[in-house]
């Protein structure tokens, strides 16, 4: 599954990276964590330039959060739906896919397993 971020990936290896993270906690905490995780991945991979991010302190850490209004609006909508599904126990897994915009090749796949506590 892909969230459909409007992005292009530059010269990256054709090797696919897969990562799995287990999320445990309340719907609010898991949803918030996922939002920070997506922002971090977008920043670290250079999908959006550094000028589109600002530093924010959270959990005693400095995190990079997008200042792009379009991306913020999109993420707000997605995270609201995710929180609703989590609260109802209807969500088991989230998958974030980074694909080459031209070839559609999957460059990275991040799987977030959601567990009740």
N, C-alpha and C positions, 0 to 999 in steps of 0.2 A: 504494500500500500504506500502511496506517496501523498504527502500533504499538498503537493502542487506548488511549491514555492517558485516564484518567478526568478530563476537564477541561471547563470551560465557558469560552467566550470572550465577553467583554463587547462593548461597542460598537466594532466594528472595521469598516473599509471592506470592501466586497464585492469589491474588487480583489484578485486572487490574486497573491501574490509567489512567484516561483520562483527558487531559488538552486541552483547546482551547485558542488560542492567535490570536487576529486580527492584521494584518499587514497593515499599511497604509503608502504610500509614493512612491517615484520614484522606478523604477525597480532596480536601482543600490543600493539604500538604503535598500530596502526590501531584496534583494539578499544577501547583506553584513550582515544584521541583522540575516538572517536565518543561514548563515555560523557560526556566533558567537553563535547562539542558539544551533546548533547541537554540536559544540565543547563543550559548557558548559554542555549540557546534557550528552555527553559521559564522560566528566571529573567527573561531580557530581555523576553519577551513577556507576563510577568505571569500565566502560566497557573497557576502556584502562587505564593502570596504570598511576599514577602521573608522572612517569619518562618519559612518552611520551608527556608531555605538558610543555609549557613555558608561563610565564606571558607576556602579552602585554597590553599597555595602549591604550584605545580607548574610545572616548566619555567621557573622564575624569574618566574612570573606569579601573580597572585592570581585564583583562580577561584571561582565560586559553585557549591556542590554541595548537592544536596537533602539535608535531614535527615529527610524523610518516609519512615518505615519501609516503607510499602506501595510507594511509588515506587522506593525503593532495592532492594527485593526483586525487583520487576518488572524493573528495569534490569539487575540482576545476572543474572537468567535470560536476558534477551534478549542481553546482551553475551557471556555464556558461549556461547550458540549461535552468535552472530556470529563469535566467535574460532575456534570449531570449523570453521565453514564456510570462513573465511579460510585456516586452516591446510591444509585439503584443496583449496584453490583452487576452491571451489564458489560463491564469492560475487563478483559483479561490481559490484553496485550496491545501496546502501541508500537507502531513501526515507523521510523523516520528514514526515508530513502533519499540519498543524494545521487542524482543521475545526471549524466552529461546531457545538456539541453539539445544538442545537435543529434547525437547518436542514440539517446535514450539508454545507453549502457549504465548499469548500476555501478556507481563508484564506491559507495559506502551504504551500509544498512545498519541502523541502530534499532535494536529490539528492546523494548521496555516491558518486562513482565510485571503485571500489577497484581499484588497479593493483598488480601484482607489481613488486618491485624486484629 
